[in-house]
């Protein structure tokens, strides 16, 4: 063996004769005293031999990897040396302890929402296809992406004694706005904030079967079903707050019924759920109370108002009054109250909103910018806001998503596991998350 | 007495033969062989005993004939060797003697004319063709001469080493037979379809024979060369813009949609159609697959940037028009062989299908009005 650390490898000697006159063999690697020696004097050969020994010991674990949960697999990944990792278990998807600890280095990686959080934090609000995916994969994994991280960093550094900041997520259809919003909502709930999550504001301006004229205000209309549904989900999300917050005002519902000052908020919410007729007004009362108490010094909590499809609050509705004239959005109680919430005249929280063309009414399909979707009125009310653009997958994010699907055996076709198949996927989806998800559903 | 018995038995044998007698020239030989064989058996039998009944005789003879029949089949095709011909001559002579005995004439003075008359008497044939009627002739005349002459010729050729085993084949690749119109032109007379089909059949037969390469000139006179299709493609040279990036354009049409494509090299695979993103312009997966086909086929998926403009038609025909335009634009970047593969894949062929005309009296192009019985 000839030891040489310089880059050009010297020529092998043709034959080596020892002093006795006998021939000796030329080798590249040699084991001596328990260490494998290399021509280049690096430890590569030694490490390789160690790795092969380890792999042969724990190969049975790799064989049964499909039966392990994601968490167990990552512990497994950490066991193997970082130089060569089996490509299927590559550590791009990586477990992160909590949302609070996520940072720039985790971009592109997946984190798992603990199953216990799912039903409390997201009774509503997740995109329907994502919900199906969670059911199929038996776990909810969210990719850590730039818009969500940006939002979380803003939320961490904001001053909550000043009027609320409004953040607006906008982007092309299917680029991941709702998922970023849900990521932020999860962060807020882990930090102990009170989350007001309106899953889709468009649901309140269309397809309403019952429109009752409001008892509180003559020219407005109530939507009892939508309001009671929302109250139910609100109750599930914020159980622990409902007993702590006390009402500061007396609310009279009918001649005989009223809710006194100082009663817990939970009682109000229960009443709204049970008495469907006045649920819209209950929603208004809840929002008002939360607005008043959010930034309060005694027992103060932080309030996060997360609205998906906020452009539905301005614009037109498809609802009609009895004389077939169209209903303007501000004539709906729910919309009116929500607009007051989005105004930045309260403090102690944040408003995170998403634009959405998908459920919107009378908006062209190519529209995605705030000016186009919000309209003049909406833009003026939202102004000033912090725009957060959501882009399509970058190369790294696409790679991560692709590997995730491969790992979950979602991509069954053998061709999809090749490089060419990956190129085809990139072309056909143009790295659009929702298009990619729909495409992979076939494979 | 024995001869009478023999004659009766042979007569019994002959009667089924006569009924089935549609024999050709071999008829005589078979009769002769049968006579000879049964004669042989009879002689054998005579040596055993003389007091057997006619039935036993006939049974024995029948069995022996069947056995002989089987043996004949198993022996294989006959070879025209000298011994075989001698055997045939012996059989003929013995048969002639038997025939003379049957007709009650003297075997020594039985001429060929007498043979013919007796065969005509014993095997009356209703056939008109003289050559089809049963006959009994001496083997030396006419029967084996032709075959022997051919064999002698072949032996001579073998001696001179002219029987070469390497058969040169006429190459028929890239050429086709003359069409019926062209053949009529060549022969300066009209030909019917059957005649033309027969002509093609005979030429094919000629090609199937060994050593047909001797007549290659004759065959090639009736074949025409096919033009190579790919040489028809006009490949435009690459153009370079100010930054040195190669680009090329192409346009395509499908069914009323027209599209143009500007293909730029060293890009990232981004495509814009009429100013919008292609995922937004073609929400249907099938259309995007059509766009992907030429690039994926040549394996250049992430290489080019494309700016497309398309108008007219529906989404499917727009996608088809763009596909053709992309293939044509890609030609300048590819080599000759790749152009040929593209052509064979059908990427460079414009789709000729258009909407069929609506006819009067029908609801659509093919759909007829609802048929009402009354």
Interface residues (C-beta under 8 A of the other chain):
Chain A: X172 X173 X365 X366 X420 X423 X424 X426 X427 X428 X429 X430 X432 X435 X439
Chain B: X269 X276 X277 X278 X279 X280 X285 X288 X289 X292 X295 X296 X299 X301 X302
